[in-house]
């Protein structure tokens, strides 16, 4: 049976066994998640038996899968011997990733350990001041952005959607239900943006709602708006993924959702280290898609 199998598929099989997830295997092999999935399906079709149990917590071996490990490792050893036991060169060097502070703090950094474990020789530099990190000027190699660039020698890929809602703290929401004007927002206090941030979708939506009325509190960052909202200082327009269980969503659809774009310097698109970071970003947005959209 083993002689009729494709070595590339067995290599993917071993990577999934060792990482227990498709995303981890993809990072190990520098492949797309869809490619890893297809190769596992092809291997299972060739054997005629499922090799893994697909669970929310990861991939777990079936009895047939466990029985295949030893023979797959024998082929792995043989392949290394044929190539002079020379391992594939490590991914090394520095990749500069530009993204929003909230993305870095709440999405990327909590899961960066997977990337660093898979590629310990690589350095990831995260730049959160996007205003100064411009791919057109080559201030960064790759970026996660909510605004589609309209110039520069870059490649673009839409990864998902960032949704926004109107949020308040539980204490604030409990107090406002007793007011007769609650539905019209007339008695509400709002947390708004400084004038230099008037171009932001959240700032524009709030300006249209207030129609000239000044917010009770004005800040210059999403992080400070979130903190003020949690402290009960008023209602704030926040990304769904940031709000979390600490806040109550008063209005989930504001019509200001933004596309999430992966932007890469075109001449770096084939760089191994840049491709590794790009795949990490794709996987991150894909796995948090519902959270980013505000579903569930």
Secondary structure, DSSP 8 states (H G I E B T S, - for coil): -GGGS-HHHHHHHHHHHHHSSHHHHHHHHT--HHHHHHHHHHHHHHHTS--EEEETTEEEE-HHHHHHHHHHHHHHHHHHHHTTT-------EEEEEE--HHHIIIIIGGGHHHHHHHTTTEEEEEE--TTT--GGGTS-SEEEESS---SSSEEEEEEEEE-EEEEEEHHHHHHHTT-TTGGGTTT--BEEE-GGGTTSHHHHHHHHHHTT---SEEESSHHHHHHHHHTTS-BEEEEHHHHGGGEEEEES--S--EEEEEEEEGGGTT-HHHHHHHHHHHHHHHHTHHHHHT--
